[in-house]
Amino acid sequence: MQVPEAFWKSFGEALAPALKETSSLSGMGATEGGVLSVEDVFTRFSAAMEEESPACMRLNPWKRAPLPILDGAVQVPWCDEGWRLSARPVYTLHPLFHAGAYYVQDASSMFVGAVLRKILRLPDIRQRAAERPLRVLDLCAAPGGKTTDAAASLRKVFGDHFELLANEINPRRAAILKDNVEIWGDPQVSVCCQSPGHLGRRRACFDIILIDAPCSGEGMFRKEPQALGQWSLKKVEECAALQRSILDDIAPALAPGGYLIYSTCTYNRQENEGSAAHLLESGNFEAIDLKSLMAGETAAARNDGQTLLFSPLNSARTDTPSAPVPLTTADTPSAPVPPTADTPAASCSGTAFPQACGVRLIPGLVHGEGQFCALFRDSKNFSPSVMAPRASETLLRAESPAASPDSPTSYTLDRSRWPNMAVDKQTALNFLHGDSLILPDAPKGLLLLTYKDIPLGFVKNIGARCNNLHPKSRRIKMDVKQ
């Protein structure tokens, strides 16, 4: 793969501080010959670019079913529901893929969900959820990987006591997002198509905001070769400017003391540390140290032969180190305690953290594509009185849930309202293809088809045949004959 010389220079500038920071972790960033160098990463990255991208998927914990494609799979270290497959299947010919039993997602992309899961266990987040449903915004959500991951994590912790708004500014991509969210099936997720500025007018509305920002796509060079052809330093600058505009527009929508997860699928410092510095310069945010917060995931990755690179976040363009805010999670009682008036933010429990760090995942060092992630907290103190009940009541009224109660893929579907008809794989594929079915033993009228006890969709049996009610936009285009 031919990569522009300008990319290698930019890549090396991003790696140098990350390798220095990562080498301070015991056993991290080291090779048999010593500390991992920029040249070592270049070599591993170049080799990975010539290999096929790993096939990965994330299970839907609310739609359990036997999945033979998991035979020989390896669990993603930072995601209990994530798996790296032994071979790449033809997902289109798997009925349970269309039923929302799993979502095809790169392993590196799942790391954002791992950060969210840490946040959901923080005492201040638990306090908010005790007052009213937790409110989360996925700002740049299409095609839906991080949204469905967030929905599963929120439901595991809070049940129905949350509201997740998935937004996509591009109407075409928003339609894809809505389809994927409906197939996943969580009724607490709504989809909208708005600009960051419009959503930013919902002041102090969201407890957590996820921003997987549009970027130059350096982390997708292997998976999407067109990203390499479109790359240039000018595009990097344009993306960095767009990201900072998005951050400025949406920042007012974060509640006092709320959390903002910022991620990209690119490597360069302009779009990552540069955009982080822009956010910190406002004086309204504090950086959270992911090197400390994600220590367990880092160790699990190392045990799987993978290396996460942590890089310092700077509070200004002058590269002033940003003091991290230490956190305590409900499931890690030995974690550092939050700072008090007598305890500086950069030090807690006798352990000093010189600066807050974001994290990079790079092909060749991890079994996935490229990803950057950083975490911030609104510096204002949380107060339940600030959160007016009106905000909660009106949050999602304008956007209907993507998975309505009558959707065949919804968790809340009352299956007892219709006769359920179990079908084999070939019949399931014929249905998903949009074919008319003949079910001679089925009663007349509306039928709910299931495959391995997971609902697929509806048909109307008129006797001689069944009218196929599967949405045309979701029908399989390829030949489904097995």
C-alpha positions as CSV (number, residue, x, y, z in Angstrom):
1,M,0.0,0.0,0.0
2,Q,1.5,3.3,-1.1
3,V,1.1,5.9,1.6
4,P,2.1,9.6,1.1
5,E,5.3,10.8,2.7
6,A,3.4,13.6,4.4
7,F,1.3,11.0,6.2
8,W,4.4,9.2,7.6
9,K,5.7,12.5,9.0
10,S,2.4,13.3,10.6
11,F,2.1,9.8,11.9
12,G,5.5,9.9,13.5
13,E,4.8,13.2,15.2
14,A,1.7,11.6,16.8
15,L,3.6,8.5,17.9
16,A,6.6,10.1,19.6
17,P,4.8,11.4,22.7
18,A,2.5,8.4,22.8
19,L,5.4,6.0,22.9
20,K,7.2,7.9,25.6
21,E,4.0,8.0,27.7
22,T,3.1,4.3,27.1
23,S,6.6,3.1,27.9
24,S,6.1,4.3,31.5
25,L,3.5,1.5,32.0
26,S,5.0,-1.7,33.2
27,G,5.4,-4.1,30.3
28,M,3.7,-1.8,27.8
29,G,5.3,-0.5,24.6
30,A,8.3,-2.9,25.0
31,T,9.8,-5.4,22.6
32,E,12.5,-8.0,23.1
33,G,15.0,-5.4,22.1
34,G,13.7,-2.8,24.5
35,V,11.2,0.0,24.3
36,L,8.9,0.2,21.3
37,S,10.2,2.8,18.8
38,V,8.5,4.8,16.1
39,E,10.3,2.6,13.6
40,D,8.9,-0.5,15.2
41,V,5.4,0.9,14.9
42,F,6.0,1.9,11.3
43,T,7.1,-1.7,10.6
44,R,4.1,-3.3,12.3
45,F,1.6,-0.8,10.8
46,S,3.0,-1.3,7.3
47,A,2.7,-5.1,7.7
48,A,-0.8,-4.8,9.0
49,M,-1.8,-2.7,6.0
50,E,-1.0,-5.6,3.8
51,E,-3.2,-8.0,5.8
52,E,-7.0,-8.4,5.7
53,S,-8.9,-6.4,8.2
54,P,-10.0,-8.6,11.2
55,A,-13.6,-9.7,11.1
56,C,-15.3,-8.6,14.4
57,M,-18.8,-8.4,15.7
58,R,-20.6,-7.4,18.9
59,L,-23.5,-9.5,20.3
60,N,-26.8,-8.1,21.3
61,P,-27.2,-9.3,24.9
62,W,-31.0,-9.1,24.6
63,K,-31.3,-11.4,21.6
64,R,-29.3,-14.5,22.5
65,A,-29.2,-17.2,19.9
66,P,-26.8,-20.0,18.8
67,L,-24.2,-18.5,16.4
68,P,-21.9,-21.1,14.7
69,I,-19.8,-18.2,13.3
70,L,-18.4,-17.8,16.9
71,D,-16.6,-21.1,16.6
72,G,-12.9,-20.3,17.2
73,A,-13.6,-16.7,17.9
74,V,-11.5,-14.7,20.4
75,Q,-13.1,-12.2,22.8
76,V,-12.2,-8.5,22.4
77,P,-10.3,-7.6,25.6
78,W,-12.2,-4.4,26.2
79,C,-15.7,-5.6,25.3
80,D,-17.5,-8.6,26.9
81,E,-19.9,-8.9,23.9
82,G,-17.2,-8.3,21.3
83,W,-15.6,-11.1,19.3
84,R,-12.8,-11.4,16.7
85,L,-13.8,-14.1,14.3
86,S,-11.6,-16.9,13.0
87,A,-12.9,-16.3,9.4
88,R,-14.9,-13.6,7.7
89,P,-18.5,-14.8,7.0
90,V,-20.9,-13.5,4.5
91,Y,-23.0,-11.7,7.0
92,T,-25.8,-11.0,4.5
93,L,-26.6,-14.7,4.4
94,H,-27.0,-14.9,8.2
95,P,-30.7,-14.3,9.1
96,L,-29.8,-13.4,12.7
97,F,-27.7,-10.5,11.4
98,H,-30.9,-9.0,9.9
99,A,-32.7,-9.7,13.2
100,G,-30.3,-7.7,15.3
101,A,-28.7,-10.6,17.2
102,Y,-25.3,-9.0,16.5
103,Y,-23.7,-5.9,15.0
104,V,-20.7,-6.0,12.8
105,Q,-18.2,-3.6,14.3
106,D,-14.5,-3.1,14.3
107,A,-12.8,-4.1,17.6
108,S,-11.0,-0.7,18.0
109,S,-14.3,1.1,17.6
110,M,-15.6,-0.9,20.5
111,F,-13.1,0.9,22.8
112,V,-15.4,4.0,23.0
113,G,-18.1,1.7,24.4
114,A,-15.6,0.5,27.0
115,V,-15.0,4.1,28.1
116,L,-18.7,4.7,28.4
117,R,-19.2,1.6,30.5
118,K,-16.6,3.0,33.0
119,I,-18.6,6.3,33.2
120,L,-21.9,4.5,33.8
121,R,-20.4,3.1,37.0
122,L,-19.4,6.5,38.5
123,P,-21.2,7.6,41.6
124,D,-22.3,11.0,40.2
125,I,-23.8,9.3,37.2
126,R,-25.7,6.8,39.4
127,Q,-26.9,9.9,41.4
128,R,-28.3,11.5,38.2
129,A,-30.1,8.2,37.2
130,A,-31.7,8.1,40.7
131,E,-33.3,11.5,40.0
132,R,-34.6,10.8,36.5
133,P,-33.7,8.8,33.4
134,L,-30.1,9.3,32.3
135,R,-29.8,11.3,29.1
136,V,-27.2,10.5,26.5
137,L,-26.5,12.0,23.1
138,D,-24.6,10.2,20.3
139,L,-24.0,13.3,18.2
140,C,-22.4,11.8,15.0
141,A,-24.0,8.4,15.2
142,A,-24.3,6.9,11.7
143,P,-24.2,4.0,10.9
144,G,-25.0,3.0,14.5
145,G,-22.1,0.9,15.9
146,K,-21.5,3.2,18.9
147,T,-25.2,3.9,19.4
148,T,-26.1,0.2,19.7
149,D,-23.1,-0.5,21.9
150,A,-24.2,2.4,24.2
151,A,-27.8,1.2,24.3
152,A,-26.7,-2.3,25.4
153,S,-24.5,-0.8,28.1
154,L,-27.1,1.6,29.4
155,R,-29.8,-1.1,29.5
156,K,-27.5,-3.4,31.5
157,V,-26.9,-0.8,34.1
158,F,-30.2,1.2,34.2
159,G,-32.8,-1.0,32.6
160,D,-35.4,1.3,30.9
161,H,-34.3,4.2,33.0
162,F,-32.4,6.1,30.2
163,E,-32.9,8.1,27.1
164,L,-30.4,7.8,24.2
165,L,-30.7,10.2,21.3
166,A,-28.8,9.2,18.2
167,N,-28.2,12.1,15.8
168,E,-26.9,12.2,12.2
169,I,-26.8,15.4,10.3
170,N,-26.7,13.8,6.8
171,P,-30.3,12.7,5.9
172,R,-29.1,9.6,3.9
173,R,-26.9,8.4,6.6
174,A,-29.6,9.2,9.2
175,A,-31.9,6.8,7.4
176,I,-29.3,4.0,7.6
177,L,-28.8,4.9,11.3
178,K,-32.6,4.6,11.9
179,D,-32.7,1.2,10.2
180,N,-29.8,-0.2,12.2
181,V,-31.2,1.1,15.5
182,E,-34.6,-0.3,14.8
183,I,-33.0,-3.7,13.9
184,W,-31.1,-3.6,17.2
185,G,-34.4,-3.2,18.9
186,D,-34.0,-1.0,22.0
187,P,-37.1,1.3,22.4
188,Q,-35.2,3.8,24.6
189,V,-33.2,4.9,21.5
190,S,-34.5,7.7,19.3
191,V,-33.0,9.0,16.1
192,C,-32.9,12.6,14.8
193,C,-31.3,14.5,11.9
194,Q,-30.1,17.8,13.3
195,S,-27.1,20.1,13.3
196,P,-24.8,20.3,16.3
197,G,-25.8,23.9,16.7
198,H,-29.5,23.0,16.8
199,L,-28.9,20.4,19.5
200,G,-26.6,22.7,21.4
201,R,-29.6,24.9,22.1
202,R,-30.8,22.2,24.4
203,R,-28.7,23.7,27.2
204,A,-27.5,21.5,30.1
205,C,-29.7,18.7,28.7
206,F,-27.4,15.7,28.4
207,D,-25.5,13.9,31.1
208,I,-23.2,12.2,28.6
209,I,-22.3,13.2,25.0
210,L,-20.5,10.9,22.6
211,I,-18.8,12.6,19.6
212,D,-17.2,10.2,17.0
213,A,-16.2,13.2,15.0
214,P,-15.9,13.3,11.2
215,C,-12.2,13.0,10.4
216,S,-9.6,12.4,7.7
217,G,-10.0,8.7,8.1
218,E,-6.4,7.7,8.5
219,G,-7.5,4.7,10.7
220,M,-9.6,3.4,7.8
221,F,-6.8,3.1,5.1
222,R,-6.8,-0.7,5.2
223,K,-10.6,-1.2,5.5
224,E,-11.6,1.6,3.1
225,P,-8.8,2.2,0.5
226,Q,-10.7,5.2,-0.9
227,A,-9.8,7.0,2.4
228,L,-6.2,6.8,1.4
229,G,-6.9,8.3,-2.0
230,Q,-8.8,11.2,-0.4
231,W,-6.2,12.0,2.3
232,S,-4.2,15.2,2.2
233,L,-2.8,17.7,4.8
234,K,-5.4,20.1,3.6
235,K,-8.1,17.6,4.4
236,V,-6.6,17.1,7.9
237,E,-6.8,20.9,8.5
238,E,-10.4,21.1,7.2
239,C,-11.4,18.2,9.5
240,A,-9.7,19.7,12.5
241,A,-11.6,23.0,11.9
242,L,-14.9,21.2,11.5
243,Q,-14.3,19.2,14.7
244,R,-13.6,22.3,16.7
245,S,-16.8,23.9,15.4
246,I,-18.8,20.8,16.4
247,L,-17.3,20.9,19.9
248,D,-18.1,24.6,20.2
249,D,-21.7,24.1,19.0
250,I,-22.6,21.1,21.2
251,A,-20.8,22.0,24.5
252,P,-23.7,24.1,25.9
253,A,-25.9,20.9,25.7
254,L,-23.8,19.1,28.3
255,A,-25.2,19.2,31.8
256,P,-23.0,20.6,34.6
257,G,-20.5,17.9,35.6
258,G,-21.5,15.8,32.6
259,Y,-19.1,13.7,30.5
260,L,-18.0,14.1,26.9
261,I,-16.3,11.3,25.0
262,Y,-14.4,12.5,21.9
263,S,-13.2,10.0,19.3
264,T,-11.9,9.8,15.8
265,C,-10.7,7.1,13.4
266,T,-7.5,9.0,12.6
267,Y,-4.0,9.3,14.1
268,N,-2.7,12.9,13.6
269,R,-2.3,15.3,16.4
270,Q,-4.3,18.2,14.8
271,E,-7.5,16.2,14.8
272,N,-6.9,14.5,18.2
273,E,-4.8,16.4,20.7
274,G,-5.4,19.6,18.8
275,S,-9.1,19.4,19.1
276,A,-8.8,18.3,22.7
277,A,-6.7,21.4,23.4
278,H,-9.4,23.5,21.8
279,L,-12.0,22.1,24.1
280,L,-9.8,22.5,27.2
281,E,-9.0,26.1,26.3
282,S,-12.6,27.2,26.9
283,G,-12.0,26.7,30.6
284,N,-15.2,24.7,30.9
285,F,-13.8,21.2,30.7
286,E,-11.4,19.0,32.6
287,A,-9.5,16.1,31.1
288,I,-9.9,12.6,32.5
289,D,-6.9,10.3,32.4
290,L,-7.7,7.2,30.4
291,K,-4.4,5.6,31.2
292,S,-5.6,5.4,34.8
293,L,-9.3,4.8,34.2
294,M,-8.8,2.0,31.6
295,A,-5.9,0.2,33.4
296,G,-7.9,-3.1,33.5
297,E,-8.6,-3.0,29.8
298,T,-5.0,-2.1,29.1
299,A,-3.8,-5.2,31.0
300,A,-6.4,-7.4,29.3
301,A,-5.2,-6.1,25.9
302,R,-1.5,-6.8,26.8
303,N,-2.5,-10.3,27.8
304,D,-3.9,-10.7,24.3
305,G,-0.7,-9.5,22.7
306,Q,-2.0,-6.0,22.0
307,T,-0.6,-2.6,22.9
308,L,-2.7,0.6,23.5
309,L,-0.8,3.8,23.1
310,F,-1.5,6.6,25.6
311,S,-0.7,10.2,24.7
312,P,-0.7,13.4,26.8
313,L,-3.6,15.9,26.4
314,N,-2.6,19.5,26.5
315,S,-4.6,22.3,28.0
316,A,-3.4,24.8,25.4
317,R,-1.6,25.0,22.1
318,T,1.6,25.8,24.1
319,D,1.6,22.1,25.1
320,T,1.0,22.8,28.8
321,P,0.2,19.4,30.4
322,S,-3.5,19.1,31.4
323,A,-3.9,17.9,35.0
324,P,-6.1,14.8,35.0
325,V,-9.3,14.4,37.1
326,P,-9.1,11.0,38.9
327,L,-12.3,9.0,39.2
328,T,-13.7,6.3,41.3
329,T,-16.0,3.7,39.8
330,A,-18.6,1.7,41.7
331,D,-16.9,-1.6,40.6
332,T,-13.3,-0.6,41.4
333,P,-13.2,0.4,45.1
334,S,-9.4,0.5,45.0
335,A,-9.4,3.2,42.3
336,P,-8.1,6.7,43.2
337,V,-10.6,8.8,45.2
338,P,-11.9,12.1,43.7
339,P,-9.8,15.2,44.6
340,T,-10.8,17.4,47.5
341,A,-9.8,20.9,48.4
342,D,-6.7,19.5,50.1
343,T,-5.9,17.0,47.2
344,P,-4.8,18.4,43.9
345,A,-6.4,17.0,40.8
346,A,-3.1,15.7,39.6
347,S,-2.5,13.5,42.6
348,C,-4.6,11.2,44.6
349,S,-4.1,8.3,47.0
350,G,-0.4,8.9,47.0
351,T,-0.2,8.3,43.2
352,A,0.8,11.2,41.0
353,F,-0.5,11.4,37.4
354,P,1.6,14.1,35.7
355,Q,-0.9,14.6,32.9
356,A,-4.2,13.3,31.5
357,C,-3.9,11.0,28.5
358,G,-6.0,10.0,25.5
359,V,-5.5,6.6,23.8
360,R,-4.6,5.5,20.3
361,L,-5.3,2.1,18.8
362,I,-3.2,1.3,15.8
363,P,-3.3,-1.6,13.4
364,G,-0.2,-3.8,14.0
365,L,-0.4,-3.0,17.7
366,V,-4.1,-4.1,18.0
367,H,-6.3,-6.4,16.1
368,G,-8.4,-3.7,14.6
369,E,-8.4,-0.4,12.7
370,G,-7.3,3.0,13.9
371,Q,-9.0,4.8,16.7
372,F,-8.4,7.8,19.1
373,C,-10.4,8.4,22.2
374,A,-10.3,11.0,25.0
375,L,-12.6,11.8,27.9
376,F,-13.6,15.1,29.4
377,R,-15.9,16.3,32.2
378,D,-17.7,19.6,32.4
379,S,-16.0,21.6,35.2
380,K,-19.2,22.9,36.8
381,N,-20.5,20.9,39.7
382,F,-23.5,18.7,39.2
383,S,-26.7,19.8,41.0
384,P,-30.0,17.9,40.6
385,S,-31.8,21.3,41.0
386,V,-30.2,22.5,37.8
387,M,-31.9,19.7,35.8
388,A,-35.4,21.0,35.3
389,P,-38.0,18.3,35.0
390,R,-39.3,20.0,31.8
391,A,-36.0,19.2,30.1
392,S,-36.5,15.5,30.7
393,E,-40.1,15.5,29.6
394,T,-39.4,17.2,26.3
395,L,-36.1,15.6,25.5
396,L,-37.3,13.0,23.1
397,R,-40.9,13.9,22.4
398,A,-40.0,15.5,19.1
399,E,-38.2,12.3,18.0
400,S,-40.0,9.0,18.0
401,P,-38.2,5.8,19.1
402,A,-36.6,4.0,16.2
403,A,-37.8,0.6,17.5
404,S,-41.5,1.1,18.2
405,P,-43.4,-1.4,20.3
406,D,-44.9,-3.0,17.2
407,S,-41.6,-3.3,15.4
408,P,-40.9,-7.0,15.0
409,T,-37.3,-6.4,16.1
410,S,-38.2,-4.4,19.2
411,Y,-37.3,-5.8,22.7
412,T,-40.8,-4.8,23.8
413,L,-42.7,-6.6,21.1
414,D,-45.6,-8.6,22.5
415,R,-45.2,-11.8,20.5
416,S,-48.4,-13.2,21.9
417,R,-50.5,-10.9,19.7
418,W,-49.8,-12.9,16.6
419,P,-49.3,-16.5,15.7
420,N,-45.5,-17.2,15.7
421,M,-44.1,-19.2,12.8
422,A,-40.7,-20.8,13.2
423,V,-38.9,-21.1,9.8
424,D,-35.6,-22.7,8.6
425,K,-32.7,-20.8,7.3
426,Q,-33.6,-21.0,3.6
427,T,-37.1,-19.8,4.3
428,A,-35.8,-17.0,6.5
429,L,-33.5,-15.9,3.7
430,N,-36.3,-16.0,1.2
431,F,-38.4,-13.8,3.5
432,L,-35.5,-11.3,3.9
433,H,-35.0,-11.3,0.2
434,G,-38.6,-10.1,-0.2
435,D,-40.0,-13.3,-1.8
436,S,-43.6,-14.4,-1.4
437,L,-43.7,-17.5,0.9
438,I,-45.9,-20.5,0.9
439,L,-46.7,-21.8,4.5
440,P,-49.3,-24.5,4.1
441,D,-49.5,-25.3,7.8
442,A,-49.8,-21.7,9.0
443,P,-53.1,-20.0,10.0
444,K,-54.4,-17.3,7.8
445,G,-53.8,-13.6,8.7
446,L,-50.8,-11.8,10.1
447,L,-47.9,-14.1,11.1
448,L,-44.7,-13.3,13.0
449,L,-41.8,-15.2,11.5
450,T,-39.0,-16.3,13.8
451,Y,-35.6,-17.9,13.2
452,K,-34.0,-19.7,16.2
453,D,-36.6,-18.0,18.3
454,I,-35.6,-14.5,17.3
455,P,-38.4,-12.5,15.4
456,L,-37.6,-11.6,11.8
457,G,-40.7,-9.8,10.6
458,F,-44.3,-10.2,9.5
459,V,-46.1,-11.9,6.6
460,K,-49.8,-11.9,5.8
461,N,-51.0,-15.4,4.9
462,I,-53.8,-15.3,2.4
463,G,-53.9,-19.0,1.9
464,A,-52.3,-19.8,-1.4
465,R,-49.3,-17.6,-0.5
466,C,-48.0,-15.1,2.1
467,N,-47.6,-11.4,1.3
468,N,-44.1,-10.3,2.4
469,L,-44.2,-7.3,4.7
470,H,-40.5,-6.9,5.2
471,P,-39.5,-3.3,4.5
472,K,-38.2,-2.9,1.0
473,S,-35.2,-0.8,2.1
474,R,-33.9,-3.8,4.2
475,R,-34.4,-6.6,1.7
476,I,-31.4,-8.6,0.6
477,K,-30.2,-7.8,-2.9
478,M,-28.0,-10.7,-3.5
479,D,-28.9,-14.3,-4.5
480,V,-30.0,-16.2,-1.3
481,K,-30.3,-19.7,-2.7
482,Q,-28.2,-22.1,-0.5
